[in-house]
Amino acid sequence: MNRAPWSCQRLSNPRVKPLLRLGRAACALLIVAASLATGHAAVTVDSSPADLLRTIPADSMVVIVTQPATRDIATRPGRPTTMPEPAPPLPVWSSLFSVLGASGVVDGEAQIFADVASIFPLLGRHRCAAVLMDLRARALAPTTSRPRGMSSIRLDRMSAALVVEAPADSESVVSILNRIVGRHTNTRLARLEDRALGDDHYQRLIDKRLPAWAAWEWGRLGPFYVIALGRGAYESVARAYRGSHTALAADAWFQAAHRSIGGDGALVEWHVSFARIRSSLAEISETRTHRVFDALGAAGIERDVWAIGRAGREITCRRFLRIDGADQARLFAGDPARTRAHAAVIPPRAAHFAVLNIPSRWLVETLPEAILAAQTPRRAAAMQRFWARAEERLGVDVDQKLLKNLRDDLIVCDFPPHPISFPFALTVAISIDNAHDVTLALDTLLRVLAEHLDEGADDRLFPVALKQADDGIWYIQAGLLGPALAVTPRYIVVSWSPHALREALPFFRGP
């Protein structure tokens, strides 16, 4: 057996600060994965989406699979095919973080996040899968510093992996891993081990500052790099890939769901095993986990698979789930009839858009309940008291004026474009009835919230204000002008800044 080709020889680096917490170590993992995924853009890999599913254990809790965007082309009449889109340029915001990190303007914990921000967007050039295989936690008993009713949860074990499709390039990999490992740890506190599972070689990094279970493991499996967290996590992926453990690609229920929602052509597909999560977190399921699932209406869901795809400019969204012993397929975006109903208001210059069918009122009513369910009893009570006081001051029946006028159609688009290509700078339009009542309810509700923010402004390091402009637009001000909201005859429209909203509004005031 040969030594793993990417053995890290320069493990210590006296000029950089050590990794202090597991969270920063996770960010380092993303840097490694992003570097591996983007350092070989000119080389192709002979694999398919199905091959990637072979690396994922079938009993994983959460799986997220992504692949590069493709655009439709026609090689000859009647023979459509696809090809990878040109790799987008590095966004300005990402380059800015990289410059700040290199210049020393950010340090400590901020440095690792600056590194992630500068490299992470490039992950979209290769297929990859993020997998949570196991998670064990327990509720801690009350103490004098944590009285009964103030529950606390301790993470006992986690097993996760990031699988990235990339060709073998030993020198590049050695350079990347040496740089990352040398930057965030040192030989006094960490130990690097060469390990093998049959013919598969991998490495394990153990850091004394991390919990005993929190070892980092990485190695290569065919066309994939595997970077894993948790002792034995790499082996779990390798056994699935080699066939000694059932892989997601061989799971009959998942394969039926995968085909139903067009998973092979999806940009993003994710699978959640609610049954596995409930089983693994059984010790605390009677506290926050159980309450949150119930509040979200997920108590009867066993498995849930979603796929986000694309048809030209339009984004599609499909779901297949098993709930209370029965399978259901649902279409949330991509329904031709629904798209036609809103086609006149979609900005022609939007590069991408989606027309979603979601239970808007259910979300507005349910999400606050789920947020409360996730809080400690003391914090939840404080939030409920605040809302009770707010309702007294409103003087408007929000349920009658706002909630009953929300419809289930929602438009999302990337117009207007953000000047520095920030990835979540979107415009969202929620379809409504009776714009007069909706405007009255929103104005009243937002004025109460604005007064509340003003009352505590002096006690916050970074004051946040909610303001209304002369033209009726509401917006958040926190140093920079943030998200903004307005009501048109057919929609509540939200965009990433007041200027962006004013540019988008003429379209949504249309027919």
PyMOL commands that set and color helices and strands:
alter all, ss='L'
color gray80, all
select helices_A, chain A and resi 22-38+49-53+92-103+109-125+170-184+233-242+248-250+252-260+263-265+274-280+282-284+288-295+336-345+360-373+377-394+398-401+403-405+435-455+457-459+498-508
alter helices_A, ss='H'
color red, helices_A
select strands_A, chain A and resi 62-66+70-74+80-84+128-140+152-165+190-197+200-207+216-221+224-229+268-273+301-311+314-323+326-333+353-357+406-413+427-432+465-468+474-477+481-487+491-495
alter strands_A, ss='S'
color yellow, strands_A
deselect
rebuild
show_as cartoon
